[in-house]
Amino acid sequence: MSNSLIRIYVTAGGDEIEPEDREWCIGVSDDCARTACGDATDDLCEYEQKETKRGGVTCKKCLKTIKALKKYKF
């Protein structure tokens, strides 16, 4: 299973994210319409997407969510 990572450049509201603040978030839906930290990736925003076999997430909010979910056995 691979991780679908997303780095947002411009939000849906039109706000540009500064290069030093851009982080790799993990997509949580099949079409990656939303990240684990709650950012939406629709047609109005600009973002980069990549697939990794493992790791690569740099967003602190996404990492916190991932760690919380790992406590549970599904």
C-alpha angles and dihedrals in degrees: 000000000000133000119242106214126195131193113192119213101174123021125227087257091060097254114142115224114224114246093243090054097050111112135179109253126189119244114232104192131062093252092038093239091149137026127225090254091056103258114142120225105200133144092282097064133067118229145152122232133198139167123231130182092222139357126349097132111133100166109110093209092051091047090052090052092047092051091049092051093048089065089072127070113223 
